[in-house]
């Protein structure tokens, strides 16, 4: 596997930015981890998921109501991923490691695996963002073509249409296929998976078994196969689409850039922080409702620069980052609304679906 590094020798932007951010926290006497805003989200979202789950098993809903509540459960589970799991797995939820580790296991309750996700997301994606050939988040070829350096196939002509279904089934594929591919191959795309301790193996298999028990076996036993299947599909379609679209809006849009690595080692000319600025975008920064539900992931620029700072601080940090970008002559990617970001994403996917000129020749 090729080694990719960044030209950090004469880095000026990030040291200056870090100094300004440190001054903000010191001046305001704030911790970088979560606060009551985050704890309140946890108090609301976790019981809401349990209440919806129990209600679907206990009460005899009509079909339409059952589908709607199952879909709502999928949305709430996605919000738990955005707000609770994401901060916890980054170590920014609490100053106490055991709290982060415990709440990080909410990912396992959603069907995923915290150990694998931390390497895939925290290490690989956050270091090599939008680097084709390393970043697993854009390694969906040939199903999707997410940057111009990926191979084009004829079905990409309509990818901007069928990706809606791909996003919808993404959480199902994640739970039942991709985690096992990474676990059994011991790789995250092309990067070797870190060694797993006995406890990591136990948690992996134990949580997968519990997922089958609570999301499949128990519901089938209580409400029957047909009702379970309709509800299960509804839950996953909403959860998968919600998770996928929010993360896509951060990187796979017209405003961001991409790099590609081949067989040989390469050095990206920008310092790491500037690479993050160029490959990441914010959306709907003034929309408090969007910010609440997506766990501050509409401030992806700030998150990629400071992943170990809780998302509750990103609105304030965004002002500092934007000003620093202006000082250094860097474009600060931020789309005013969520819909403008969605349109940018689908325009970009449609453009990538067009047959490249070189392929014509």
C-alpha angles and dihedrals in degrees: 000000000000118000117234123197137170130237097247097148095103098025111162105154101063098044089052092047093047091052091053092047092048089051090053093055094043094047092050094039092232133154116232092228129078127302137192091299089063095040090052090054089052092049090052102039104043096050089042090058092048092047093051092047094049093044092054090054099041107037125063102234125183114251096260093048092047092051092047093049092046089052090048089051089054091052093048091049089052089051090052086054092050098043110027109019096041096054092041095051090049090052092241100109095079142000086236114085095208091057091053092046093048097047090042086067088069082086088063088050087057089054100262132101124249095205094056093039093054091057095041095046111020098041110023104029096039093048101039100030112180092355104145108222096034112036106087091199091072096035097102098115131166091021091053131015105213101169136024095251092064121096115269121225127182096254089064087078088081099030092114086065104040095041087079088068091041090055090046094056094037096098091050090051090046094053099041105027120014098048089053093046090054093042096048096039091044088224139108098211099303099341118094113245115245116255112277121221121225089260091054091054090047092051092047096054095033094054092045090053091047089050090056090047098049101032100036119011100041096044091048090050093049105037104015134250099285097049091043094049094050092047093044092051092046092050094049096044091055096039093047096047093045094050094044100046094049093053093042091056090060098058116003100067137105093262098060133077134223138210129203131211124199131182095304129074114260140192118218105221095221124076112256095258093052088050088056091050092052097045099043136066138191126218137194094004093169096047106100093185093055091045091052096051099040094046096240092304088131082075094062094146091062092041093054092048095044109021093160092059115088117253091240088077097049099091089059094041091051090069090054094046094047092050091048091050089053090049091054096040095248125146111244106211111217129147116205099227139021091243092054088054092047091051091048091051095050093044088052093048090049091050091050089050092062116101109262116243091236090057090057092059 
